[in-house]
Each structure stands twice: as C-alpha cells, then as structure tokens.
Amino acid sequence: MAFQRGLWKSRFGKIKVLNKEKDVNLESLYAHFRNNKTRVVEGWIQRFIGEILLNIDDQHISEAEHWIKQAIEADQTNRMLLFLGNDYALYADFFKRKGNRSKAQENLGKAIEIFKECGADGWVEKAEKN
C-alpha cells in the first residue's frame, strides 16, 4: 500500500535523525507526502517530517514549523484527536527549542487537554513530564 510506504519512510527518517544520523533524503519524504492519498495518515506524515526537520539541524527550523502547523490543520480537519495531541506536543518542543517558554507551555497544555479528552492517560503522563 502506497500510504504505508510514505508513512514508514517518514517514520524511519525520524528514527535516523533522532539517532543523530543526517543522511535523510528530504526530497523523497516530500514526494511520499505529495503522493499520499490516504487522509487518515496525512497529519501523521506531516508531523514526522516536521520532527525530522526540527532535529536534523538548525537550518530547517522554520520549515519544521510549517510542517507542524500543516499536521495540526490536517488532524483537526480529519478529527484524528490522538495525532492532534501529538502535533501540539511537537509544537511545544518547537517553541522550547526557540526559547519561547510561554508558547511551549500553551501548546503542551493543548496537547494534555486533547490526550485527556481521548482517555490517553499514558500520553498525558508523558506530556506532563515535559
């Protein structure tokens, strides 16, 4: 399935970057997103790309924000609440990285609120530790 390929490629890219590897083919990830026809994973792929860009180097931070915002919009539209909570948690990390503590807290608060609404107690605990 095509959507699985894009989803797993983006997830694999995220894992590589979090392991301090820098050889991620961003153009390939963008192409997988453009070719995705499954709305349910739209925000998920965008969040992974945003997380990759946020962690790959300091030159991609603005682009990371674009992808995170797009993930939030897609997951709101598609009513993917658990994914939306993760989007806001990542947006909190983005603001933390930029040194904006109040925006980080605001977005973390949104994430926690959504996780509680979903009954995702484990995600609430994880978010509260941030």
C-alpha positions as CSV (number, residue, x, y, z in Angstrom):
1,M,0.0,0.0,0.0
2,A,1.3,3.4,-1.1
3,F,0.3,5.2,2.1
4,Q,2.2,2.7,4.2
5,R,5.4,3.3,2.3
6,G,5.2,7.0,2.8
7,L,4.3,6.6,6.5
8,W,7.1,4.1,7.2
9,K,9.7,6.1,5.2
10,S,8.9,9.2,7.2
11,R,9.0,7.2,10.5
12,F,12.3,5.6,9.5
13,G,13.7,9.1,8.7
14,K,12.6,10.3,12.1
15,I,14.3,7.4,13.8
16,K,17.5,8.1,11.9
17,V,17.6,11.8,12.8
18,L,16.8,11.1,16.5
19,N,19.8,8.7,16.4
20,K,22.0,11.6,15.1
21,E,22.2,10.3,11.5
22,K,21.9,13.1,8.9
23,D,21.6,11.1,5.7
24,V,17.8,11.6,5.3
25,N,16.5,12.2,1.8
26,L,14.1,15.0,2.4
27,E,13.0,15.3,-1.2
28,S,12.0,11.6,-1.1
29,L,9.9,12.3,2.0
30,Y,8.2,15.3,0.4
31,A,7.4,13.2,-2.6
32,H,5.9,10.4,-0.4
33,F,3.7,13.1,1.3
34,R,2.6,14.6,-2.1
35,N,1.7,11.1,-3.4
36,N,-0.2,10.1,-0.2
37,K,-3.9,9.6,-1.0
38,T,-5.0,8.5,2.5
39,R,-6.3,11.3,4.6
40,V,-6.1,9.4,7.9
41,V,-2.2,9.5,7.8
42,E,-1.9,12.9,6.2
43,G,-1.1,14.7,9.5
44,W,1.0,11.8,10.8
45,I,3.4,12.0,7.9
46,Q,3.5,15.8,8.1
47,R,4.3,15.6,11.9
48,F,7.1,13.1,11.2
49,I,8.6,15.4,8.5
50,G,8.3,18.3,10.9
51,E,10.0,16.4,13.6
52,I,12.8,15.3,11.2
53,L,13.3,19.0,10.1
54,L,13.3,20.1,13.8
55,N,16.0,17.7,14.7
56,I,18.2,17.4,11.6
57,D,19.9,20.8,12.0
58,D,19.2,24.4,12.9
59,Q,18.8,25.5,9.3
60,H,15.4,23.7,8.9
61,I,13.6,25.1,12.0
62,S,11.3,27.5,10.0
63,E,10.4,24.7,7.6
64,A,9.7,22.4,10.6
65,E,7.2,24.9,11.9
66,H,5.4,24.9,8.5
67,W,5.0,21.1,8.5
68,I,3.9,21.0,12.2
69,K,1.2,23.6,11.5
70,Q,0.1,21.6,8.5
71,A,-0.1,18.5,10.6
72,I,-2.3,20.3,13.2
73,E,-4.6,21.5,10.4
74,A,-4.9,18.1,8.8
75,D,-5.5,16.3,12.1
76,Q,-8.1,18.9,13.2
77,T,-9.9,18.5,9.8
78,N,-9.7,14.7,9.9
79,R,-10.7,14.6,13.6
80,M,-7.6,12.5,14.4
81,L,-7.5,13.6,18.0
82,L,-4.7,11.5,19.4
83,F,-2.5,12.5,16.4
84,L,-3.6,16.1,17.1
85,G,-2.4,15.9,20.7
86,N,1.0,14.6,19.4
87,D,1.1,17.5,16.9
88,Y,0.7,20.0,19.7
89,A,3.3,18.3,21.9
90,L,5.7,18.6,19.0
91,Y,4.8,22.2,18.5
92,A,5.6,22.7,22.2
93,D,9.0,21.2,21.6
94,F,9.5,23.6,18.6
95,F,8.8,26.6,20.9
96,K,11.0,25.2,23.6
97,R,13.8,24.9,21.1
98,K,13.2,28.6,20.1
99,G,13.3,29.7,23.7
100,N,9.7,30.7,23.9
101,R,8.6,29.1,27.2
102,S,5.1,30.6,27.2
103,K,4.2,29.3,23.7
104,A,5.7,26.0,24.6
105,Q,3.5,25.7,27.8
106,E,0.4,26.9,25.8
107,N,0.9,24.1,23.2
108,L,1.8,21.5,25.8
109,G,-1.4,22.4,27.6
110,K,-3.4,21.9,24.4
111,A,-1.8,18.5,23.9
112,I,-2.6,17.4,27.5
113,E,-6.2,18.6,27.2
114,I,-6.6,16.6,24.0
115,F,-4.9,13.5,25.5
116,K,-7.3,13.7,28.4
117,E,-10.3,14.0,26.1
118,C,-9.1,10.8,24.3
119,G,-8.6,9.0,27.6
120,A,-4.9,8.6,26.7
121,D,-3.6,8.6,30.2
122,G,-0.1,7.4,29.2
123,W,0.3,10.3,26.8
124,V,-1.0,12.7,29.5
125,E,1.7,11.4,31.9
126,K,4.4,11.7,29.2
127,A,3.4,15.2,28.3
128,E,3.2,16.3,31.9
129,K,6.8,15.2,32.4
130,N,7.9,17.8,29.8
